[in-house]
Amino acid sequence: TGELTNRKWSVRPRKTATADDRGILSIIKKIPRTPVRKIRNILQESGVDLSMTTVHRRLHEQKYRGYTARCKPLVSRKNRMARLEFAKKYLKEYWKKVSWTNETKINILM
């Protein structure tokens, strides 16, 4: 007594082997937007019984996280009109700088 030692923690064993983890990653790399439920079903067909939470955790460990696209505001009527005016103004100037031909094909041999 009187001794302080670090006890070894008893850690619950992982449900998946490294081969299972690689299988999850190969599925997500082949079809990037595969839902976790579908990944779990594919694994169950191959004989690996995992919960959706476990599959999600394995993806999270490998830095695969779900993202939602950002909502982009619609173009307002004011901006739509401003864009149209800009296009009309500069489109005329652009076509003035284009040289027109009679669409004859010319081969230059060197």
C-alpha positions in Angstrom: 0.0 0.0 0.0 1.0 3.6 -0.4 2.0 2.8 -4.0 0.5 4.7 -6.9 0.4 2.9 -10.2 -1.5 3.4 -13.4 -4.0 0.5 -13.8 -4.5 -0.7 -17.3 -7.9 0.2 -18.5 -10.1 -2.5 -19.8 -11.1 -1.3 -23.3 -14.0 -2.9 -25.1 -12.8 -4.6 -28.3 -13.6 -3.1 -31.6 -16.6 -4.5 -33.4 -14.8 -4.2 -36.8 -11.5 -5.6 -38.0 -9.2 -3.5 -40.2 -10.5 -5.4 -43.2 -14.0 -4.3 -42.4 -12.9 -0.7 -42.1 -11.2 -0.9 -45.5 -14.4 -2.4 -46.9 -16.4 0.6 -45.6 -13.9 3.0 -47.1 -13.9 1.2 -50.5 -17.7 1.4 -50.7 -17.7 5.1 -49.9 -14.8 5.8 -52.4 -16.6 3.9 -55.2 -20.0 5.7 -54.6 -19.2 8.9 -52.6 -22.8 9.7 -51.6 -23.8 6.3 -50.3 -26.0 6.5 -47.3 -24.9 4.7 -44.1 -27.9 2.4 -44.2 -26.9 1.2 -47.7 -23.3 0.6 -46.6 -24.6 -1.4 -43.6 -26.8 -3.5 -45.9 -23.9 -4.2 -48.3 -21.8 -5.3 -45.4 -24.6 -7.5 -44.0 -24.8 -9.3 -47.4 -21.1 -10.1 -47.1 -21.6 -11.5 -43.5 -20.5 -8.5 -41.4 -23.2 -7.5 -39.0 -22.8 -3.9 -37.9 -25.1 -1.2 -36.6 -25.5 2.1 -38.6 -23.9 3.9 -35.7 -20.7 1.8 -36.0 -20.5 2.4 -39.7 -21.0 6.1 -39.1 -18.2 6.1 -36.5 -15.8 4.4 -38.8 -16.5 6.9 -41.5 -16.1 9.7 -39.0 -12.7 8.3 -37.9 -11.5 8.5 -41.5 -12.7 12.2 -41.8 -15.7 11.3 -43.9 -18.5 13.6 -42.7 -21.9 14.6 -44.0 -22.4 18.1 -45.3 -25.4 20.0 -46.4 -25.2 22.3 -49.3 -25.5 26.0 -48.5 -28.7 27.7 -49.5 -28.0 30.3 -52.2 -30.4 33.2 -52.4 -32.3 33.7 -55.5 -31.5 36.6 -57.8 -33.7 39.5 -57.0 -35.6 41.5 -59.6 -33.4 44.5 -59.1 -30.2 42.5 -59.7 -31.8 40.7 -62.6 -32.5 44.0 -64.3 -29.0 45.3 -63.5 -27.4 42.1 -65.0 -29.5 42.5 -68.2 -28.5 46.1 -68.6 -24.9 45.2 -68.1 -25.1 42.4 -70.7 -26.8 44.6 -73.2 -24.3 47.4 -72.8 -21.1 45.3 -73.1 -22.4 42.8 -75.6 -22.8 45.4 -78.3 -19.2 46.6 -77.7 -17.9 43.0 -77.8 -19.4 42.2 -81.2 -18.0 45.4 -82.7 -14.5 44.1 -82.0 -15.2 40.8 -83.8 -14.0 40.6 -87.4 -16.4 38.8 -89.7 -15.6 36.7 -92.7 -17.6 34.8 -95.3 -16.9 31.5 -93.5 -14.4 30.4 -96.1 -12.1 27.6 -94.9 -8.5 28.6 -95.3 -5.6 26.1 -94.9 -2.2 27.7 -94.3 0.6 25.5 -95.4 4.1 26.0 -94.1 
